[in-house]
């Protein structure tokens, strides 16, 4: 994953899931988060992000803050089978995420 073109630290794993068309969830690296989501064509509107209040190492917290800050600015997306690219309202790519197939899904790696 990259945020503003910079790879996140190897020991920080931020995730993004779309459990419904109206909500995103994930983990910022330390805390679980969720937010309402509006979707129209290739446009996204990420609502206020709520997260747990855990405290982790300073570098993990900084990476999480950068990730969630970028996610909050997302207004459009494009994707391939392997990657999701999220951009702000100016078209600047803020996040690049790789897809991780769910266990049990077609072509999912064995656990």
DRENNU-883252 format. One record per residue (C-alpha): residue number from 1; residue in one letter; z, x, y. Coordinates in steps of 0.05 Angstrom, whole numbers. Layout:
! residues N
  num  residuo      c3      c1      c2
  NUM        a       Z       X       Y
...
//
This chain:
! residues 111
  num  residuo      c3      c1      c2
    1        x       0       0       0
    2        x     -13      22      71
    3        x      14      -3     137
    4        x     -29      13     197
    5        x     -67      63     154
    6        x      -5     101     132
    7        x      18     100      59
    8        x      88      74      49
    9        x     139     122      17
   10        x     132     126     -59
   11        x     203     102     -70
   12        x     192      38     -29
   13        x     157     -19     -64
   14        x     141     -77     -18
   15        x     110    -139     -49
   16        x      74    -201     -25
   17        x      64    -264     -67
   18        x      33    -331     -52
   19        x      73    -382     -93
   20        x      38    -439     -56
   21        x     -13    -449      -2
   22        x      44    -461      47
   23        x      91    -403      32
   24        x      94    -328      21
   25        x     150    -291     -14
   26        x     163    -220     -34
   27        x     207    -159     -27
   28        x     204    -114      33
   29        x     231     -54      -6
   30        x     304     -72       1
   31        x     309    -147      15
   32        x     274    -208     -13
   33        x     238    -248      41
   34        x     199    -313      50
   35        x     160    -347     105
   36        x     119    -409     116
   37        x      44    -398     115
   38        x     -14    -435     146
   39        x     -83    -421     116
   40        x    -152    -443     142
   41        x    -216    -409     117
   42        x    -200    -334     125
   43        x    -146    -345     176
   44        x     -71    -340     164
   45        x     -11    -360     206
   46        x      53    -327     180
   47        x     113    -366     205
   48        x     182    -337     218
   49        x     203    -289     163
   50        x     272    -298     133
   51        x     303    -244      90
   52        x     367    -225      55
   53        x     418    -183      91
   54        x     424    -124      44
   55        x     429     -54      73
   56        x     393       3      39
   57        x     379      76      55
   58        x     354      87     126
   59        x     283     107     105
   60        x     277      45      60
   61        x     302       0     117
   62        x     252      33     165
   63        x     194      22     116
   64        x     215     -50     105
   65        x     219     -63     179
   66        x     150     -33     190
   67        x     121     -75     132
   68        x     152    -141     155
   69        x     133    -127     228
   70        x      61    -117     208
   71        x      62    -178     163
   72        x      87    -221     220
   73        x      24    -203     261
   74        x     -26    -221     206
   75        x     -79    -272     226
   76        x    -137    -259     178
   77        x    -151    -232     109
   78        x    -206    -207      64
   79        x    -200    -186      -7
   80        x    -232    -158     -69
   81        x    -210    -164    -142
   82        x    -163    -105    -131
   83        x    -144    -104     -57
   84        x    -121    -151      -2
   85        x    -133    -130      70
   86        x     -93    -165     125
   87        x    -111    -159     198
   88        x     -81    -181     265
   89        x    -114    -226     316
   90        x    -154    -167     345
   91        x    -184    -152     277
   92        x    -142     -88     268
   93        x    -125     -79     195
   94        x     -49     -78     190
   95        x     -37     -81     114
   96        x     -75     -59      53
   97        x     -44     -82     -12
   98        x     -65     -71     -84
   99        x     -64    -128    -133
  100        x     -16    -125    -191
  101        x     -35    -175    -245
  102        x      21    -219    -270
  103        x      44    -211    -342
  104        x       9    -260    -387
  105        x     -50    -267    -340
  106        x    -120    -249    -364
  107        x    -130    -173    -360
  108        x     -56    -162    -346
  109        x     -30     -95    -370
  110        x      20    -100    -427
  111        x      93     -92    -408
//
